[in-house]
Amino acid sequence: MERRINVATNWASTRIAYLDKAERYEDSYAITQEFREWITCIGENVAMLDDTILIVAK
């Protein structure tokens, strides 16, 4: 699970940087808000991440 969070967080950070460079600030802000908990809390408080992760039944 931690690997998936790292991949998603890295994707979001890269996408935000790309959108900022392209001056697409509304799109950048939307992704920032969507991944806010993961980007700012990664590795700090696992309980906060557990509340934001959706587990889908197989």
trRosetta pair geometry for C-beta under 8 A, 3 or more apart (Angstrom, degrees):
i j d omega theta_ij theta_ji phi_ij phi_ji
1 4 5.8 -55 -156 35 37 111
1 5 6.5 37 149 -19 68 104
1 53 7.2 42 -169 -161 122 159
2 5 5.6 -53 -150 36 35 113
2 6 6.4 38 152 -20 67 104
3 6 5.7 -54 -150 35 32 112
3 7 6.4 31 153 -19 65 105
4 7 5.7 -52 -146 35 33 111
4 8 6.2 30 156 -15 66 107
5 8 5.8 -57 -146 41 30 109
5 9 6.0 30 156 -20 65 111
5 38 6.2 -155 -164 -144 94 117
5 42 6.9 164 144 -122 116 103
5 49 6.6 15 -126 -163 150 136
5 53 7.6 -60 -83 -92 110 123
6 9 5.7 -57 -143 39 28 111
6 10 6.2 27 159 -17 64 108
6 42 7.6 106 -95 -156 64 136
7 10 6.0 -57 -147 38 27 108
7 11 6.3 28 154 -20 63 107
8 11 5.7 -53 -147 36 30 112
8 12 6.3 29 156 -19 65 107
8 35 7.1 -169 146 -122 97 122
8 38 6.5 -40 105 164 110 164
9 12 5.8 -54 -146 36 29 110
9 13 6.3 28 156 -17 64 107
9 35 6.7 154 -113 -177 58 128
9 38 5.0 -141 -89 145 98 112
9 39 6.0 158 -146 -89 94 59
9 42 5.6 44 -117 -75 164 147
10 13 5.8 -55 -145 38 30 110
10 14 6.2 28 157 -16 65 109
11 14 5.9 -61 -149 40 28 108
11 15 6.0 25 156 -18 66 111
12 15 5.7 -57 -143 39 28 111
12 16 6.2 32 157 -23 64 106
12 31 5.6 179 -152 168 87 108
12 32 7.9 135 170 -90 109 39
12 34 7.5 -148 -128 85 128 99
12 35 4.0 5 -152 7 165 173
12 38 7.1 101 31 85 154 124
12 39 6.3 -111 103 -69 131 112
13 16 5.8 -51 -147 33 28 113
13 17 6.6 28 154 -17 62 106
13 39 6.5 142 -72 -122 93 110
14 17 5.8 -57 -152 36 31 111
14 18 6.4 31 152 -19 66 107
15 18 5.6 -53 -147 36 33 112
15 19 6.2 29 157 -16 67 107
15 28 8.0 -179 128 -115 75 67
15 31 5.6 -126 105 -166 119 168
16 19 6.0 -57 -145 39 28 107
16 20 6.3 30 155 -20 64 107
16 28 5.1 93 -148 -152 68 88
16 31 5.4 -151 -77 92 85 125
16 32 5.8 87 -116 -68 131 87
17 20 5.8 -54 -147 36 29 112
17 21 6.4 31 154 -20 63 106
18 21 5.8 -57 -152 35 29 112
18 22 6.4 16 154 -7 65 111
19 22 5.7 -62 -144 47 33 104
19 24 4.4 -85 -164 72 87 103
19 25 7.4 148 141 -82 99 24
19 27 4.9 -133 -149 93 141 106
19 28 3.8 -178 102 -70 124 91
19 31 7.0 142 13 19 152 134
20 23 7.4 29 -179 -80 34 31
20 24 7.7 -92 -64 52 21 63
20 25 6.9 57 -113 -96 61 68
20 28 5.1 87 -60 -112 73 159
24 27 4.4 -5 142 34 110 119
24 28 6.1 132 96 -24 72 92
25 28 5.3 -54 -142 39 34 116
25 29 6.1 38 158 -23 67 104
26 29 5.8 -52 -147 35 29 112
26 30 6.5 34 152 -23 62 104
27 30 5.6 -51 -150 31 33 114
27 31 6.7 27 155 -13 64 103
28 31 6.1 -58 -153 38 31 105
28 32 6.2 34 150 -22 65 109
29 32 5.4 -55 -147 36 33 117
29 33 6.3 31 156 -18 67 104
30 33 6.0 -56 -151 36 28 108
30 34 6.4 29 152 -21 63 109
31 34 5.5 -54 -144 36 34 114
31 35 6.2 -1 167 11 69 110
32 35 6.8 -77 -142 54 21 85
32 36 6.3 56 154 -77 61 81
32 39 7.3 -56 -146 24 64 160
33 36 5.5 -10 -146 -37 31 118
35 38 4.9 -61 -171 50 81 112
35 39 5.1 79 127 -28 97 105
36 39 6.1 -61 -139 38 22 106
36 40 6.1 -6 173 4 62 116
37 40 6.7 -71 -139 48 21 93
37 41 5.4 -24 -180 20 62 127
37 48 6.0 -151 -167 150 112 106
37 49 6.8 162 140 -96 110 56
37 52 4.8 159 81 -40 152 164
38 41 6.8 -69 -115 52 15 87
38 42 5.9 41 177 -64 59 97
38 49 6.7 79 -102 -118 70 97
38 52 7.0 -137 -52 100 86 144
39 42 6.9 -28 -142 -16 13 110
41 44 5.0 -107 -161 51 60 111
41 45 5.4 -59 -167 45 113 90
41 48 4.9 -78 174 89 161 138
41 49 6.3 -167 107 -56 119 87
42 49 7.5 76 -104 -79 51 131
44 48 7.8 -2 85 34 92 131
45 48 4.4 58 102 3 110 112
45 49 7.3 159 98 -10 63 84
46 49 5.5 -56 -156 37 44 112
46 50 6.3 50 148 -27 72 102
47 50 5.5 -48 -148 29 35 116
47 51 6.9 37 154 -21 62 101
48 51 6.0 -54 -159 29 34 113
48 52 7.0 13 152 -6 64 111
49 52 6.0 -72 -153 43 37 101
49 53 6.2 35 156 -29 74 111
50 53 6.1 -56 -139 27 30 110
